[in-house]
Structures are given as C-alpha cells and as structure tokens.
C-alpha cells in the first residue's frame, strides 16, 4: 500500500515509516499540515495516518479539507488526547479510526489492515488468493502448491497490489502510485524489472505467466 504519514514529530514519523517499509509499504512523510494537504491532493494514497496536533494546518482541519475535496481515502488519526469528546470530534470530521499515542506497532498494523478492506467486507482480509497462490497479509508468507516462495519486500508489495486487483488490468502509473513512494522515477523501467523478478519466482513450472502483459495498458494477474 501507499501510505502518507502527516506527523511533525520526526522520531515518531520515522519510526512509523521504518516499520511500515519493513512491511513492504511505500511511505511518504509530510511534516506539517500544509505539506500533508499538498501530498494528499496530488497523490493517490491507500491510507493516511494523520496526527492531530500539527503546525500550519491541524489534523482535524486537514481531515475536513480532505473530505470536502471529495476524497474517501481511509484516515487514521493519531492523538495524545483520549477524551471521548475528542475522539467523537475526530470521527465526526471524517476520520475512519483513531489511535492514541503511545501505541503498539502491531495495533497500528491491524488497524491499517481493517481500514484497507474493500467496501462491503465485514472483516479485514488476512489472506489473499489467486488460483493456487496464497498471500498471508499478517505473516507475509506467499505459498504456491504448499511451497513457500521467498520474495523481497518490493516483490511482496507488488504481488499484494496485483492480488488485490486480480483479473483487472493495472497500469504502470497505478502500480507506481501504490507500490512506490515520492522518490519513484517515472522514466525508469523499475516496474518492468520487478514484474520480471516476480515472474521468475511465481511462474515456476507454468507455461503461461501468472502476470499477463497488456501492450500499452499494463499488467493483469490471472485468476487461474
Ligand atoms: Ca504532533
């Protein structure tokens, strides 16, 4: 997933960024509300982690701005306030969930999984399936025919992205938006390189690749 952290405490922001990167996510940091607004209005994030107390534009105001602009991106508010009224105010302004600092990193991960579930799903997905391949979102294990497949963080993130959209055509720019962060160079052939790395690992013994290339439009993960 592509995640934006809007947080002015540098140590907190880089702690979360490091942890989320280890989970294979692409993470951008905005250190104040104004920059948070800039990033959120330009990039397509899967989740925004938004601190309450921020310079320039505070978290609540930014949350309202994002909703008023029509975005439905899941927003997790971080707060040191834990009075009931504060939580209600946050949720009323369009936040989807909140987490009181300090928090356990595993709890943050569990909440992000819950926020990224598809509309209509009652429970957060913990396992994705495509044909005989399964990807466990908690343990990060990828299994094909009962055999584990060892992937790098980026290969894992790319496969997760494709599995969440199996059967659909995804463009290179969609992949770049959701799997890579702000430092991605759109002129590079990085995505094609990673698609090929991934094919080498998940196509063993198959005649046809699980990942189809659609000339001019992108890639599609086969459901069979
Ligand atoms: Ca803060």
Boltz pocket constraint, residues with backbone or C-beta under 6 A from the ligand:
constraints:
  - pocket:
      binder: B
      contacts: [[A, 7], [A, 8], [A, 9], [A, 51], [A, 52], [A, 53], [A, 54]]
      max_distance: 6.0
